[in-house]
Amino acid sequence: MAKETVVVFRHYPFKSGQRIRIEEGPRSGDWEVMIVGERKVTLRCPVLGRQFMWDRFCYFVEEIEGMEWPAKD
């Protein structure tokens, strides 16, 4: 297998009480993390106080050099 630079995506490990800023997309803005479930996250708008439950959608990204790619199953 070749060693390549690979971009890795993982669900971001939200924690209740976090204050976050989403920089891009339709949910951009400041939010407070209220409830974190296995598949859903509930965020509260600090301006309007409204809460929204969405499928988990934020991902942590890292770039790893020298990783085997494609991965062996």
N, CA, C and O atoms as a GROMACS GRO file, in nm:
protein
  292
    1MET      N    1   0.084  -0.118   0.000
    1MET     CA    2   0.000   0.000   0.000
    1MET      C    3   0.088   0.125   0.000
    1MET      O    4   0.195   0.127   0.062
    2ALA      N    5   0.044   0.226  -0.068
    2ALA     CA    6   0.116   0.353  -0.076
    2ALA      C    7   0.089   0.437   0.048
    2ALA      O    8  -0.016   0.425   0.110
    3LYS      N    9   0.184   0.523   0.083
    3LYS     CA   10   0.167   0.620   0.190
    3LYS      C   11   0.124   0.751   0.127
    3LYS      O   12   0.194   0.805   0.041
    4GLU      N   13   0.010   0.802   0.169
    4GLU     CA   14  -0.048   0.922   0.111
    4GLU      C   15  -0.087   1.020   0.221
    4GLU      O   16  -0.092   0.983   0.338
    5THR      N   17  -0.115   1.145   0.184
    5THR     CA   18  -0.177   1.241   0.274
    5THR      C   19  -0.327   1.224   0.261
    5THR      O   20  -0.382   1.236   0.151
    6VAL      N   21  -0.394   1.197   0.374
    6VAL     CA   22  -0.536   1.163   0.374
    6VAL      C   23  -0.610   1.259   0.467
    6VAL      O   24  -0.564   1.285   0.578
    7VAL      N   25  -0.725   1.311   0.423
    7VAL     CA   26  -0.810   1.394   0.507
    7VAL      C   27  -0.912   1.303   0.574
    7VAL      O   28  -0.983   1.228   0.507
    8VAL      N   29  -0.920   1.309   0.708
    8VAL     CA   30  -1.004   1.220   0.787
    8VAL      C   31  -1.120   1.299   0.848
    8VAL      O   32  -1.098   1.405   0.906
    9PHE      N   33  -1.243   1.248   0.835
    9PHE     CA   34  -1.363   1.312   0.890
    9PHE      C   35  -1.418   1.225   1.002
    9PHE      O   36  -1.430   1.103   0.988
   10ARG      N   37  -1.454   1.288   1.114
   10ARG     CA   38  -1.517   1.220   1.227
   10ARG      C   39  -1.627   1.311   1.280
   10ARG      O   40  -1.617   1.433   1.270
   11HIS      N   41  -1.734   1.252   1.337
   11HIS     CA   42  -1.834   1.334   1.405
   11HIS      C   43  -1.765   1.415   1.513
   11HIS      O   44  -1.682   1.362   1.587
   12TYR      N   45  -1.799   1.542   1.523
   12TYR     CA   46  -1.741   1.624   1.628
   12TYR      C   47  -1.801   1.582   1.762
   12TYR      O   48  -1.922   1.564   1.772
   13PRO      N   49  -1.719   1.565   1.866
   13PRO     CA   50  -1.769   1.517   1.996
   13PRO      C   51  -1.832   1.630   2.077
   13PRO      O   52  -1.773   1.677   2.175
   14PHE      N   53  -1.952   1.674   2.037
   14PHE     CA   54  -2.022   1.780   2.110
   14PHE      C   55  -2.038   1.744   2.256
   14PHE      O   56  -2.046   1.626   2.292
   15LYS      N   57  -2.042   1.848   2.343
   15LYS     CA   58  -2.070   1.830   2.485
   15LYS      C   59  -2.174   1.935   2.523
   15LYS      O   60  -2.165   2.050   2.481
   16SER      N   61  -2.272   1.895   2.602
   16SER     CA   62  -2.374   1.990   2.648
   16SER      C   63  -2.308   2.108   2.716
   16SER      O   64  -2.212   2.092   2.792
   17GLY      N   65  -2.359   2.227   2.688
   17GLY     CA   66  -2.306   2.349   2.748
   17GLY      C   67  -2.203   2.420   2.663
   17GLY      O   68  -2.170   2.536   2.690
   18GLN      N   69  -2.150   2.353   2.560
   18GLN     CA   70  -2.052   2.418   2.473
   18GLN      C   71  -2.115   2.535   2.400
   18GLN      O   72  -2.232   2.531   2.362
   19ARG      N   73  -2.036   2.638   2.380
   19ARG     CA   74  -2.076   2.749   2.295
   19ARG      C   75  -1.994   2.737   2.167
   19ARG      O   76  -1.871   2.736   2.170
   20ILE      N   77  -2.065   2.730   2.055
   20ILE     CA   78  -1.997   2.702   1.929
   20ILE      C   79  -2.032   2.809   1.825
   20ILE      O   80  -2.133   2.878   1.838
   21ARG      N   81  -1.949   2.820   1.725
   21ARG     CA   82  -1.978   2.904   1.609
   21ARG      C   83  -1.962   2.819   1.485
   21ARG      O   84  -1.857   2.759   1.463
   22ILE      N   85  -2.065   2.814   1.405
   22ILE     CA   86  -2.061   2.744   1.277
   22ILE      C   87  -2.034   2.850   1.171
   22ILE      O   88  -2.113   2.943   1.154
   23GLU      N   89  -1.924   2.836   1.101
   23GLU     CA   90  -1.877   2.940   1.009
   23GLU      C   91  -1.947   2.942   0.875
   23GLU      O   92  -1.958   3.047   0.813
   24GLU      N   93  -1.996   2.826   0.828
   24GLU     CA   94  -2.052   2.820   0.694
   24GLU      C   95  -2.180   2.739   0.692
   24GLU      O   96  -2.208   2.661   0.783
   25GLY      N   97  -2.258   2.759   0.586
   25GLY     CA   98  -2.376   2.677   0.563
   25GLY      C   99  -2.503   2.738   0.619
   25GLY      O  100  -2.500   2.846   0.678
   26PRO      N  101  -2.614   2.667   0.601
   26PRO     CA  102  -2.744   2.720   0.642
   26PRO      C  103  -2.760   2.734   0.794
   26PRO      O  104  -2.850   2.806   0.839
   27ARG      N  105  -2.678   2.669   0.872
   27ARG     CA  106  -2.687   2.677   1.019
   27ARG      C  107  -2.577   2.765   1.076
   27ARG      O  108  -2.547   2.757   1.196
   28SER      N  109  -2.517   2.849   0.993
   28SER     CA  110  -2.407   2.932   1.040
   28SER      C  111  -2.454   3.026   1.151
   28SER      O  112  -2.569   3.070   1.153
   29GLY      N  113  -2.363   3.054   1.241
   29GLY     CA  114  -2.393   3.145   1.352
   29GLY      C  115  -2.348   3.086   1.485
   29GLY      O  116  -2.281   2.983   1.490
   30ASP      N  117  -2.386   3.155   1.592
   30ASP     CA  118  -2.349   3.112   1.726
   30ASP      C  119  -2.461   3.028   1.786
   30ASP      O  120  -2.580   3.057   1.769
   31TRP      N  121  -2.421   2.923   1.858
   31TRP     CA  122  -2.516   2.828   1.916
   31TRP      C  123  -2.465   2.780   2.051
   31TRP      O  124  -2.345   2.783   2.078
   32GLU      N  125  -2.558   2.737   2.135
   32GLU     CA  126  -2.523   2.666   2.259
   32GLU      C  127  -2.570   2.523   2.243
   32GLU      O  128  -2.684   2.498   2.204
   33VAL      N  129  -2.483   2.429   2.274
   33VAL     CA  130  -2.516   2.287   2.265
   33VAL      C  131  -2.598   2.251   2.389
   33VAL      O  132  -2.552   2.267   2.502
   34MET      N  133  -2.720   2.202   2.367
   34MET     CA  134  -2.810   2.170   2.477
   34MET      C  135  -2.810   2.020   2.508
   34MET      O  136  -2.784   1.980   2.622
   35ILE      N  137  -2.842   1.938   2.408
   35ILE     CA  138  -2.854   1.793   2.426
   35ILE      C  139  -2.776   1.724   2.315
   35ILE      O  140  -2.787   1.761   2.198
   36VAL      N  141  -2.698   1.624   2.352
   36VAL     CA  142  -2.622   1.547   2.254
   36VAL      C  143  -2.667   1.403   2.262
   36VAL      O  144  -2.652   1.337   2.365
   37GLY      N  145  -2.723   1.354   2.151
   37GLY     CA  146  -2.763   1.214   2.143
   37GLY      C  147  -2.672   1.140   2.048
   37GLY      O  148  -2.581   1.199   1.989
   38GLU      N  149  -2.696   1.013   2.034
   38GLU     CA  150  -2.613   0.932   1.945
   38GLU      C  151  -2.627   0.977   1.799
   38GLU      O  152  -2.530   0.975   1.724
   39ARG      N  153  -2.747   1.018   1.761
   39ARG     CA  154  -2.772   1.057   1.622
   39ARG      C  155  -2.815   1.203   1.606
   39ARG      O  156  -2.806   1.257   1.496
   40LYS      N  157  -2.861   1.266   1.713
   40LYS     CA  158  -2.914   1.402   1.705
   40LYS      C  159  -2.840   1.493   1.802
   40LYS      O  160  -2.782   1.448   1.901
   41VAL      N  161  -2.842   1.623   1.770
   41VAL     CA  162  -2.789   1.725   1.860
   41VAL      C  163  -2.892   1.837   1.867
   41VAL      O  164  -2.950   1.876   1.765
   42THR      N  165  -2.916   1.890   1.987
   42THR     CA  166  -3.007   2.002   2.005
   42THR      C  167  -2.925   2.126   2.034
   42THR      O  168  -2.847   2.129   2.129
   43LEU      N  169  -2.944   2.228   1.950
   43LEU     CA  170  -2.874   2.355   1.966
   43LEU      C  171  -2.973   2.465   1.996
   43LEU      O  172  -3.087   2.463   1.950
   44ARG      N  173  -2.928   2.563   2.076
   44ARG     CA  174  -3.013   2.677   2.112
   44ARG      C  175  -2.951   2.804   2.057
   44ARG      O  176  -2.831   2.828   2.074
   45CYS      N  177  -3.033   2.886   1.991
   45CYS     CA  178  -2.988   3.016   1.942
   45CYS      C  179  -2.982   3.111   2.061
   45CYS      O  180  -3.084   3.130   2.128
   46PRO      N  181  -2.866   3.173   2.090
   46PRO     CA  182  -2.856   3.260   2.206
   46PRO      C  183  -2.930   3.392   2.189
   46PRO      O  184  -2.955   3.461   2.288
   47VAL      N  185  -2.964   3.430   2.068
   47VAL     CA  186  -3.033   3.556   2.042
   47VAL      C  187  -3.184   3.539   2.059
   47VAL      O  188  -3.249   3.615   2.131
   48LEU      N  189  -3.240   3.438   1.991
   48LEU     CA  190  -3.384   3.416   1.994
   48LEU      C  191  -3.429   3.320   2.104
   48LEU      O  192  -3.545   3.318   2.142
   49GLY      N  193  -3.335   3.240   2.154
   49GLY     CA  194  -3.368   3.142   2.257
   49GLY      C  195  -3.436   3.017   2.203
   49GLY      O  196  -3.473   2.929   2.281
   50ARG      N  197  -3.454   3.009   2.073
   50ARG     CA  198  -3.519   2.892   2.013
   50ARG      C  199  -3.423   2.775   2.006
   50ARG      O  200  -3.302   2.793   1.987
   51GLN      N  201  -3.477   2.654   2.021
   51GLN     CA  202  -3.397   2.533   2.013
   51GLN      C  203  -3.434   2.455   1.888
   51GLN      O  204  -3.549   2.452   1.845
   52PHE      N  205  -3.331   2.391   1.832
   52PHE     CA  206  -3.349   2.311   1.711
   52PHE      C  207  -3.278   2.178   1.730
   52PHE      O  208  -3.164   2.174   1.778
   53MET      N  209  -3.345   2.068   1.693
   53MET     CA  210  -3.284   1.936   1.698
   53MET      C  211  -3.253   1.893   1.555
   53MET      O  212  -3.342   1.890   1.469
   54TRP      N  213  -3.127   1.861   1.531
   54TRP     CA  214  -3.084   1.821   1.398
   54TRP      C  215  -3.004   1.692   1.405
   54TRP      O  216  -2.947   1.658   1.509
   55ASP      N  217  -3.000   1.620   1.292
   55ASP     CA  218  -2.904   1.510   1.281
   55ASP      C  219  -2.766   1.569   1.302
   55ASP      O  220  -2.740   1.684   1.264
   56ARG      N  221  -2.677   1.492   1.363
   56ARG     CA  222  -2.541   1.542   1.383
   56ARG      C  223  -2.478   1.569   1.247
   56ARG      O  224  -2.477   1.482   1.160
   57PHE      N  225  -2.426   1.689   1.231
   57PHE     CA  226  -2.383   1.734   1.099
   57PHE      C  227  -2.243   1.792   1.098
   57PHE      O  228  -2.186   1.808   0.990
   58CYS      N  229  -2.187   1.826   1.212
   58CYS     CA  230  -2.052   1.885   1.214
   58CYS      C  231  -1.948   1.775   1.223
   58CYS      O  232  -1.966   1.674   1.290
   59TYR      N  233  -1.840   1.798   1.154
   59TYR     CA  234  -1.733   1.699   1.151
   59TYR      C  235  -1.601   1.765   1.185
   59TYR      O  236  -1.577   1.881   1.150
   60PHE      N  237  -1.517   1.692   1.253
   60PHE     CA  238  -1.381   1.733   1.280
   60PHE      C  239  -1.296   1.682   1.166
   60PHE      O  240  -1.312   1.569   1.121
   61VAL      N  241  -1.206   1.765   1.120
   61VAL     CA  242  -1.123   1.728   1.005
   61VAL      C  243  -0.977   1.737   1.045
   61VAL      O  244  -0.935   1.830   1.113
   62GLU      N  245  -0.901   1.639   1.004
   62GLU     CA  246  -0.757   1.647   1.020
   62GLU      C  247  -0.691   1.590   0.895
   62GLU      O  248  -0.749   1.507   0.825
   63GLU      N  249  -0.572   1.636   0.870
   63GLU     CA  250  -0.497   1.587   0.757
   63GLU      C  251  -0.379   1.509   0.812
   63GLU      O  252  -0.301   1.561   0.892
   64ILE      N  253  -0.365   1.386   0.768
   64ILE     CA  254  -0.260   1.298   0.820
   64ILE      C  255  -0.166   1.263   0.706
   64ILE      O  256  -0.209   1.212   0.602
   65GLU      N  257  -0.039   1.290   0.726
   65GLU     CA  258   0.062   1.256   0.626
   65GLU      C  259   0.115   1.115   0.653
   65GLU      O  260   0.128   1.074   0.768
   66GLY      N  261   0.144   1.044   0.546
   66GLY     CA  262   0.205   0.912   0.560
   66GLY      C  263   0.109   0.802   0.603
   66GLY      O  264   0.151   0.704   0.664
   67MET      N  265  -0.018   0.817   0.572
   67MET     CA  266  -0.119   0.718   0.609
   67MET      C  267  -0.140   0.620   0.495
   67MET      O  268  -0.135   0.660   0.379
   68GLU      N  269  -0.162   0.493   0.526
   68GLU     CA  270  -0.192   0.394   0.422
   68GLU      C  271  -0.327   0.427   0.360
   68GLU      O  272  -0.425   0.450   0.431
   69TRP      N  273  -0.332   0.428   0.229
   69TRP     CA  274  -0.457   0.458   0.159
   69TRP      C  275  -0.458   0.384   0.027
   69TRP      O  276  -0.361   0.392  -0.047
   70PRO      N  277  -0.563   0.313  -0.006
   70PRO     CA  278  -0.686   0.297   0.072
   70PRO      C  279  -0.664   0.207   0.194
   70PRO      O  280  -0.572   0.126   0.198
   71ALA      N  281  -0.754   0.224   0.293
   71ALA     CA  282  -0.742   0.147   0.416
   71ALA      C  283  -0.778   0.001   0.392
   71ALA      O  284  -0.863  -0.031   0.309
   72LYS      N  285  -0.713  -0.087   0.466
   72LYS     CA  286  -0.748  -0.229   0.460
   72LYS      C  287  -0.875  -0.249   0.544
   72LYS      O  288  -0.888  -0.190   0.652
   73ASP      N  289  -0.967  -0.329   0.497
   73ASP     CA  290  -1.091  -0.353   0.573
   73ASP      C  291  -1.070  -0.444   0.689
   73ASP      O  292  -1.165  -0.474   0.762
   0.00000   0.00000   0.00000
